């Protein structure tokens, strides 16, 4: 807001351009009231207004993720809490027992996995032993006998020896090949087959034991999670708005009937949801500054910014409205409460430390250019000016006037 410095108020009856401005005999003529106003510097704000109710922007309905009987409640309505503070606890005897049992079962299953691993390694070792009937040097000797027998057959055939000799050489080769083949394939006996089955069974047992171990580990993690969730903590700094339960109350499982335990709000950051007319909404943009006045707290000065603008409208009494959310910080000890009525002026345009004159002082010349009447040496002269923004009451002067000059504001009335 800005206060004009009025130089004087004159009620004058002037004869202007041959017309009568004031008729002392009571005719239906105009009376002209002139007010002299000094050109001053000030701040000019163009804003649009909306009203609504104050709400919290950060809130939480806190509930246990497990069922049970409430053992302790540590807060009351109106208490301030810090993030991580313990607010309430359930009885945990059964949950602690379940955790201990899960730990014991997991340890036993780890032993079972280790045992299955040893069994598998033993079975594989037995299979290797069953296959190793002949050592590698013995197989090399048999291979050498086969090579010699082949060489003898080739020699007999090359020398055109009698058929009996050829038959002998071939029979010898057949015998040595049979011995070598028996040595190489002899591990594929019934004993080896059984050993293979034992290895396969040990592998399956180990896999099953490892899978069971993973399941028991998940059970342990769930038991630990259930125990942790039996303690309700504050997720952020705030104020306890309401406690809905008492110590000793039984809370059902959240899968059956979720039960809110504590309603927590943050009073340091609040929001005002205002309804704006469709005529004003095009000028409203995100992050614009908003000046907030609370009906119940006229001395509290608040400033926020536009956080969101609804894309959908609603109609009330034939008027199309849009909801605009304004975020603001609540001063400590301000007395603000959720639900209070408030009005917000959203700043569309703003000029600081500019020359200002009353909008009524501005007229136009014959060419449509803005002009004002300036008092110079007790005489008025018309002067063209360049104007900026206006809020309807005051207008910014960009060029044409200087600070301290005096303009004439005329008001005509019959």
C-alpha positions in Angstrom: 0.0 0.0 0.0 1.1 3.6 -0.7 -0.1 7.0 0.6 -0.4 9.9 -1.7 0.8 13.3 -0.6 -2.0 15.7 -1.4 -1.0 19.3 -2.1 -4.4 20.7 -1.8 -8.1 20.2 -2.6 -9.7 23.0 -4.5 -13.3 23.3 -5.4 -13.4 25.5 -8.5 -16.0 26.7 -10.9 -14.0 27.3 -14.1 -15.0 28.5 -17.5 -13.2 26.3 -19.9 -13.2 26.7 -23.7 -16.4 28.7 -23.6 -18.3 26.1 -21.6 -19.6 26.6 -18.1 -18.1 24.2 -15.6 -20.2 25.5 -12.7 -23.7 27.1 -12.7 -24.3 29.1 -9.5 -28.0 29.4 -10.3 -28.5 25.6 -9.9 -28.7 24.5 -13.6 -27.9 20.9 -14.6 -24.2 21.6 -15.0 -21.1 19.8 -14.0 -19.1 20.6 -10.9 -15.3 20.1 -11.2 -13.3 19.1 -8.2 -9.5 19.4 -8.6 -7.0 17.7 -6.4 -3.3 18.4 -6.7 -1.1 15.3 -6.1 2.6 15.1 -6.0 4.4 12.6 -8.2 6.2 10.2 -5.9 8.1 7.0 -6.1 6.7 3.7 -4.7 6.0 0.1 -5.4 3.1 -1.0 -7.6 1.6 -4.5 -7.5 -1.0 -6.0 -9.8 -2.6 -9.1 -8.2 -5.5 -11.3 -8.4 -7.3 -12.6 -5.3 -8.8 -15.8 -4.0 -10.0 -17.2 -0.7 -9.9 -20.6 0.9 -8.8 -22.5 4.0 -5.4 -23.3 5.4 -4.3 -26.9 5.3 -1.2 -28.8 6.1 1.0 -29.8 3.1 2.8 -32.6 5.0 0.8 -35.1 7.0 0.8 -38.8 7.8 -1.7 -41.3 9.2 0.6 -43.7 11.1 -0.3 -47.3 11.6 1.4 -50.5 12.6 2.2 -53.0 9.8 1.5 -55.9 12.1 -1.3 -56.7 14.5 -1.0 -57.0 18.3 -1.8 -55.5 21.6 -0.5 -51.9 22.3 2.1 -52.0 25.1 3.0 -48.3 25.3 2.0 -44.9 23.8 4.7 -42.3 24.3 3.0 -39.1 23.0 -0.2 -37.1 23.5 -2.2 -34.8 21.3 -0.2 -31.6 20.6 3.2 -33.0 21.4 6.1 -32.0 19.1 8.2 -34.8 17.8 11.4 -35.2 15.8 12.0 -37.6 13.0 12.8 -41.1 14.4 11.2 -40.5 17.8 9.4 -43.6 19.1 5.7 -42.9 19.3 4.1 -46.2 20.3 5.0 -49.9 20.7 3.2 -53.3 20.5 3.8 -56.2 22.9 6.7 -58.1 21.4 7.0 -61.3 23.4 5.5 -63.5 20.6 7.4 -61.6 17.9 10.7 -62.1 19.8 10.0 -65.8 20.2 9.2 -66.1 16.5 12.5 -64.4 15.7 14.5 -66.7 18.0 12.8 -69.8 16.5 13.6 -68.6 12.9 17.3 -68.1 13.9 17.5 -71.7 15.3 15.9 -73.2 12.2 18.2 -71.2 9.9 21.3 -72.5 11.8 20.1 -76.1 11.6 19.4 -75.8 7.9 22.9 -74.3 7.4 24.3 -77.5 9.0 22.1 -79.6 6.7 23.5 -77.7 3.6 27.1 -78.4 4.8 26.3 -82.1 5.4 24.7 -82.4 1.9 27.8 -80.7 0.4 30.1 -83.3 2.1 27.9 -86.2 1.0 28.1 -84.9 -2.6 31.9 -84.7 -2.5 32.1 -88.2 -1.1 29.9 -89.6 -3.8 32.0 -88.0 -6.5 35.1 -89.4 -5.0 33.7 -92.9 -4.9 32.6 -92.6 -8.6 36.2 -91.6 -9.5 37.6 -94.6 -7.6 35.2 -97.0 -9.3 36.3 -95.7 -12.7 40.0 -96.0 -11.9 40.3 -99.8 -12.1 43.3 -99.6 -14.5 46.0 -97.1 -14.1 47.1 -95.1 -17.1 50.5 -96.9 -17.5 48.7 -100.2 -17.9 46.5 -98.8 -20.6 49.6 -97.4 -22.4 51.1 -100.9 -22.4 47.9 -102.4 -23.9 47.8 -99.6 -26.5 51.4 -100.5 -27.4 50.5 -104.2 -27.8 47.7 -103.1 -30.3 50.2 -101.0 -32.2 52.7 -103.9 -32.4 49.9 -106.3 -33.5 48.9 -103.9 -36.3 52.5 -103.6 -37.5 52.8 -107.4 -37.6 49.7 -107.8 -39.7 51.0 -105.2 -42.1 54.4 -107.1 -42.3 52.8 -110.5 -42.9 50.6 -109.1 -45.7 53.5 -107.3 -47.4 55.6 -110.5 -47.4 53.0 -112.7 -49.1 53.3 -115.3 -46.3 51.0 -118.3 -45.9 47.3 -117.8 -45.1 47.8 -119.5 -41.7 50.4 -116.9 -40.7 48.1 -114.1 -41.9 45.2 -115.6 -39.8 47.4 -115.8 -36.8 48.5 -112.1 -37.1 44.9 -111.0 -37.4 43.8 -113.1 -34.5 46.6 -111.5 -32.4 45.5 -108.0 -33.4 41.9 -108.8 -32.5 43.0 -110.1 -29.0 45.1 -107.0 -28.2 42.3 -104.6 -29.3 39.8 -106.5 -27.1 42.1 -106.2 -24.1 42.6 -102.4 -24.7 38.9 -101.9 -25.2 38.1 -103.7 -22.0 40.5 -101.6 -20.1 39.0 -98.3 -21.4 35.3 -99.2 -21.1 35.5 -101.4 -18.0 34.5 -98.4 -15.6 31.0 -98.6 -17.1 30.0 -101.4 -14.9 27.1 -101.8 -12.5 29.2 -100.4 -9.7 29.9 -97.3 -11.6 26.2 -96.9 -12.6 25.3 -97.0 -8.9 28.0 -94.5 -8.0 26.6 -92.2 -10.7 23.1 -92.4 -9.2 24.6 -91.7 -5.8 26.2 -88.5 -7.1 23.0 -87.4 -8.8 21.0 -88.0 -5.6 23.6 -86.1 -3.6 23.4 -83.1 -6.0 19.6 -83.1 -5.7 19.8 -83.2 -1.9 22.3 -80.3 -1.8 20.1 -78.2 -4.1 17.0 -78.9 -2.0 18.9 -78.1 1.2 20.1 -74.8 -0.3 16.6 -73.9 -1.5 15.3 -74.6 2.0 18.0 -72.5 3.5 17.0 -69.5 1.3 13.4 -70.0 2.5 14.4 -70.1 6.2 16.6 -67.0 5.6 13.5 -65.2 4.2 11.5 -66.4 7.2 14.1 -64.9 9.6 14.1 -61.6 7.7 10.3 -61.5 8.0 10.4 -62.3 11.7 12.9 -59.4 12.2 10.8 -57.1 10.1 7.7 -58.0 12.1 9.6 -57.2 15.3 10.8 -53.9 13.9 7.3 -52.9 12.8 6.0 -53.4 16.3 7.6 -50.0 17.0 5.9 -46.9 15.5 8.3 -44.0 14.8 7.9 -40.4 13.5 8.7 -40.2 9.7 9.4 -36.4 10.0 9.5 -33.5 12.4 6.0 -32.5 13.3 3.2 -32.2 15.8 0.9 -35.0 17.0 -2.5 -33.9 15.9 -4.4 -36.9 17.3 -3.9 -40.2 19.0 -6.7 -42.6 18.2 -5.9 -45.6 20.5 -5.1 -46.4 24.2 -2.6 -48.7 25.8 -3.9 -52.2 25.9 -6.0 -51.9 22.7 -5.7 -54.9 20.4 -4.8 -53.9 16.8 -6.0 -56.2 14.1 -3.7 -57.3 11.3 -3.5 -54.6 8.6 -4.6 -57.1 6.0 -7.9 -57.5 7.8 -8.7 -53.9 9.0 -6.0 -51.2 8.8 -6.1 -49.0 12.0 -4.7 -45.5 12.2 -2.8 -45.0 15.4 -1.5 -41.5 15.3 -2.2 -38.5 12.9 1.0 -36.5 12.5 1.3 -33.1 10.8 4.0 -30.6 10.0 2.9 -27.1 10.9 6.1 -25.4 9.6 5.1 -25.9 6.0 1.4 -25.3 5.2 -0.7 -24.6 2.1 -3.7 -22.5 1.2 -6.1 -23.7 -1.4 -7.9 -20.8 -3.0 -10.6 -20.6 -5.7 -9.8 -18.3 -8.6 -12.2 -16.8 -11.1 -11.8 -18.0 -14.7 -11.1 -14.3 -15.7 -8.1 -14.2 -13.4 -6.6 -17.7 -13.8 -4.8 -17.0 -17.2 -2.4 -14.7 -15.4 -1.6 -17.1 -12.6 1.7 -19.0 -13.0 3.7 -21.4 -10.9 6.1 -20.0 -8.4 4.4 -16.5 -8.4 4.6 -14.7 -5.1 1.4 -14.6 -3.0 0.6 -12.4 0.0 -1.7 -14.1 2.5 -4.0 -12.6 5.0 -5.6 -14.8 7.6 -9.1 -13.6 8.8 -8.5 -14.6 12.4 -5.0 -13.3 12.6 -5.0 -9.8 11.0 -1.5 -9.0 12.4 0.2 -12.0 10.9 2.0 -11.4 7.6 2.5 -14.4 5.4 4.1 -14.8 2.0 4.1 -17.9 -0.2 4.3 -19.0 -3.8 2.0 -20.8 -6.2 2.6 -24.5 -6.1 0.0 -25.9 -8.4 -2.9 -24.8 -10.6 -5.8 -27.1 -11.2 -6.5 -28.0 -14.8 -10.1 -28.9 -14.0 -12.8 -26.3 -13.1 -15.8 -26.4 -11.0 -18.9 -24.2 -11.2 -20.4 -22.5 -8.2 -23.5 -20.3 -8.6 -22.9 -20.0 -12.3 -19.3 -18.9 -11.7 -16.4 -21.0 -13.1 -13.6 -21.4 -10.6 -10.2 -23.0 -10.6 -8.3 -24.2 -7.5 -4.8 -22.9 -6.9 -2.5 -24.2 -4.2 -0.1 -21.8 -2.4 2.7 -23.2 -0.3 4.0 -21.1 2.6 6.1 -21.3 5.7 4.2 -20.8 9.0 6.1 -18.6 11.5 6.7 -20.2 14.9 4.1 -19.1 17.4 1.9 -17.5 14.8 -1.2 -19.2 16.1 -2.1 -20.6 12.7 -4.4 -23.5 12.7 -5.6 -26.0 10.1 -9.0 -24.9 8.6 -8.6 -21.1 9.2 -10.1 -18.9 6.5 -7.6 -16.8 4.5 -7.3 -14.7 1.4 -4.3 -14.6 -1.0 -3.2 -11.9 -3.4 -1.2 -13.5 -6.1 1.2 -11.1 -7.6 0.9 -11.0 -11.4 3.1 -8.0 -12.0 5.3 -5.9 -9.7 7.3 -2.7 -10.1 9.5 -1.3 -7.3 10.7 2.3 -6.8 8.9 3.7 -9.8 7.1 7.0 -10.4 3.4 6.8 -9.6 0.4 9.0 -10.2 -3.3 8.3 -9.6 -4.8 6.6 -12.6 -7.6 9.3 -12.6 -4.9 11.9 -13.4 -4.3 10.3 -16.8 -6.4 11.3 -19.8 -5.7 11.1 -23.6 -5.2 13.7 -26.2 -6.8 13.9 -29.6 -4.5 11.3 -31.0 -5.1 8.8 -28.2 -1.8 9.4 -26.4 -1.8 9.4 -22.6 -1.4 12.8 -21.0 -1.6 14.5 -17.6 -2.1 18.0 -16.4 0.9 19.4 -14.6 0.8 22.4 -12.3 3.6 24.7 -13.2 3.9 28.2 -11.7 0.3 28.0 -10.5 -0.8 27.2 -14.0 -1.8 23.9 -15.6 -0.1 22.6 -18.7 -0.8 19.4 -20.6 2.0 16.9 -21.0 2.3 13.6 -22.8 3.6 10.7 -20.7 4.7 7.1 -21.2 2.8 4.8 -18.9 3.6 1.4 -17.6 1.4 -1.0 -15.6 -1.6 0.0 -13.6 -3.6 -1.6 -10.8 -6.7 0.6 -11.6 -5.9 3.1 -8.8 -2.3 4.0 -9.5 -0.3 4.0 -12.8 3.4 3.7 -13.4 5.0 6.7 -15.3 7.9 5.6 -17.4 8.7 9.0 -19.0 7.3 12.5 -19.1 7.2 13.4 -15.4 9.8 13.9 -12.6 9.5 13.0 -8.9 8.1 16.0 -7.0 6.1 17.5 -9.8 2.4 18.1 -9.1 -0.4 16.7 -11.3 -4.0 17.7 -11.4 -6.7 15.1 -10.6 -10.1 16.2 -11.8 -13.4 14.7 -10.8 -16.7 15.8 -12.4 -20.1 15.5 -10.8 -23.5 16.8 -11.6 
